[in-house]
């Protein structure tokens, strides 16, 4: 999936969950290196403007 950093850079993100996500789901992921430390589902309006 494509991600956007707080610095407005686009990055490719590899993220797995134990349940399937619907197409168009927005997830905020706090990553530490290559690991997802935590995540939360968010609405589109909370996405950074890219």
C-alpha positions as CSV (number, residue, x, y, z in Angstrom):
1,X,0.0,0.0,0.0
2,X,1.1,3.6,-0.4
3,X,1.8,5.7,2.6
4,X,2.4,9.3,3.3
5,X,4.9,10.4,6.0
6,X,4.3,13.5,8.2
7,X,6.9,15.2,6.0
8,X,4.5,14.6,3.0
9,X,6.7,12.0,1.4
10,X,5.1,9.0,-0.4
11,X,6.5,5.6,0.8
12,X,5.6,2.0,0.1
13,X,4.3,0.4,3.2
14,X,4.0,-3.3,3.9
15,X,1.5,-4.0,6.6
16,X,-0.3,-7.1,7.6
17,X,-3.4,-7.6,9.9
18,X,-5.1,-10.7,11.2
19,X,-8.3,-9.6,9.3
20,X,-8.8,-8.5,5.7
21,X,-9.1,-4.8,5.1
22,X,-11.7,-3.4,2.8
23,X,-10.4,-1.5,-0.3
24,X,-10.2,2.2,0.6
25,X,-9.5,1.6,4.3
26,X,-7.2,4.3,5.8
27,X,-4.8,3.3,8.5
28,X,-2.4,5.4,10.5
29,X,0.7,3.3,11.3
30,X,3.4,4.3,13.8
31,X,6.4,2.5,12.4
32,X,9.7,2.0,14.2
33,X,12.2,1.0,11.5
34,X,10.6,-1.8,9.6
35,X,8.1,-2.8,12.3
36,X,4.6,-1.4,12.9
37,X,4.5,-0.4,16.6
38,X,0.8,0.6,16.6
39,X,-2.0,1.4,14.1
40,X,-5.5,2.9,14.0
41,X,-8.2,3.1,11.4
42,X,-8.9,6.7,10.4
43,X,-11.3,8.6,8.1
44,X,-10.0,10.0,4.7
45,X,-10.3,13.6,6.0
46,X,-7.5,12.8,8.5
47,X,-5.0,11.8,5.8
48,X,-2.1,14.2,5.2
49,X,-2.6,16.3,2.0
50,X,-0.3,15.0,-0.6
